[in-house]
Amino acid sequence: MRKNERVLVAMSGGVDSSVALHLLVEQGYDAVGVTMKLWDSRDGKGNLINDSYCCSLEAINNAKLVCEAADVPHYTVDFREEFREKVVNNFTAEYLRGRTPNPCIRCNSDVRWSALLEYADELGIEFIATGHYARIDRSQPARPTIQKGLDPQKDQSYVLWRLNREALSRTLFPLGGLTKPEVRKIARKANLTTADIAESQEICFVPNDNYRTFIESETAQGNGANGGGRFVTPAGETVAEHRGISHYTVGQRRGLGVSGAEPVYVQNIEANSGDITLAPRRSMFFSGCRLNDLNWHIDETDLDMLKNLTVLIRYNHGGVSCGITLSEDGTAKVKFQEPQFAVAPGQSAVIYDDDRLLGGGIITEGFLNE
């Protein structure tokens, strides 16, 4: 990239985005900092309703301080309406369907990148940058692809699979070649106010990370979602009553309120009937999964030539070798080389060739023996 190129930097108020801005300024970029206001941490009376650091006044002020120290303009832009419509409503709807969504993935593609690129266009800025631990391979300019971050403990490529090629061509990831300790060291050396801010792994809009209470507050009772239903065996026999399908996810063992000769796990959730199938651990290993809502960073025809594919079926999943078959209806079937525990519909299955992200899709179902 050319020096003096203008770049819009997404500033969360955390150490990663702060160091991303710092590095870009050091490299000669003409930077502008933007903090996205996505969610309210206080109600209309000023009462704290969500103690998450993200989107809080403290986070916004810290982002502003980092920008001021770098002599960079800082703006706070309100994207709450888009976030509610495209992320929060989807999150709630998915749980009511018995699925387990990853809201960060949808936020990245449908709000963060789309909104930031639109705002960058308004300001006449070509590039945007974030503090994600990922890299972009631009060896083929017309077909940029994401690579895993150099630090395997912090790699965030998984949550970026829904980004399209245009978004990738305009994105910079300054931290992709760094480890978290190196980022902290840079922040302290630069005396950034965010250098020692702790990381948050919580969903930013869910108070106390209690998604069940959040969904109950967002929805009406009934239809087996929050209004109860049956725990059943794989043969369909009733085991007990449950509190509603939104309280459970595939692979869950704790909090079921069911005792027996051996521990049982949620194997399947049927939204229409409200039935939740429980099974012992030995019956929780799936041989593959089906996907829809596919997005590829390479030409689909190239998949046939790649023989060492791996798939991640959830964030922080270690990955497993796989084969993939595409269908004409826009879906895909992924077959694992080794059975995997608890394949949850609604989660993302992301396909890699070594450290290169090829694409992915949303899991519609796992299958046990095919």
Phi, psi and omega in degrees: 000147180282143174291157184071005174291141180277141181217137177263119185255123177287119186247111181272346188092007178258176184290325184295309180292329178295316179290325176302314177298313181303314182294320180294320177296317178299327181279358175098008178286149174269097191261151171228129180267138179226128173253128181270120174274106186254334189207153179270132174268347179227154178276184184297341179263004179087006180281139180290122179245348179208116184271013176297138179294323182301132177071004178283164177299324178298317180296316180297317180295321178295320177298319179296319180297319179297318179294319179298318180296331180268002183058046182240137176298147178227135178232144170250124186241135184274112176240026184296321181296314179296320181294317178299313185292316191263339184245303186294313180297322177294318179304312180294314182298321181295316179296325179289346175264006180079022182248167184238094184279163170244098186295334180296324180294314180292323178299316181301311186280319190265343180235297189302303183288315182297318181289318181293321178294321177295318179293322177299320178298320179298327181268359181072032182252134185279318190246154168238158180219148176225173180266023179291146175271085179202166179231162177237128176269115181251022181298333171243095188307326181282348183223064178295145178229155179273140171244154177300149173296153184296329180272107183296337179285340184240358183311129181241017181300328182307319185277006183248007189293337182277354179293143179268174186295322179298317179299316181296322182294342182247015186247141174241138175238086184297338185264002187300332181259014184242158171264164179299315177302323178294322178295316177300318181297317178298317181297318180291319179297326180272001180058039178286138182295342182263008190304324186245018177292133182289152176283151174242130178256005184280159171288125194298332185259003183255109181302132177058020179059025180259087186291333181294313178296321179298314181295321177299322179288339183268342190229165175274158177286160171118176178058025179076357183283299173247356188263010175099167182178197185251138158277132180229160173280168175303338178273358178092006180280139181291133177256313182190176175267151175238175188274350184133143190295336181290351179273358190225158176218152180302132182098351182289138176241318183281151175080011180279333181071025181237132178239153180192194182293332178214156180299145177236158183230160173286117180263324183205147177236121180255106187293321185295316182268338185084004180282139175240120181275129177252143181211155176291164185304322183297341180260014185255009183257119187260145181271350178177188181207162175249147185232150165227188181053049186285149173216124183244139176266354176236168173292133184302329181295337180287342181300325182296337183270352183260124188252351185241055182280146171231156179229140170254127183257002172194165178295137182070010171290141183290342181091153179213144176298147186206166167241153182225137178238122179269144178249158181292340181275009177085013177252175180215154175241126180250126178250122181281145174290327176229140180304144183241144183284133166055075175274114189258118173303141183100334176284166180263137170253119187244129188259135180233152165243102189059242180259009181264125179280122182266328182155195181183189179195175178267131180290123175266328176195153169259152176236146187272316184217100176216000000 
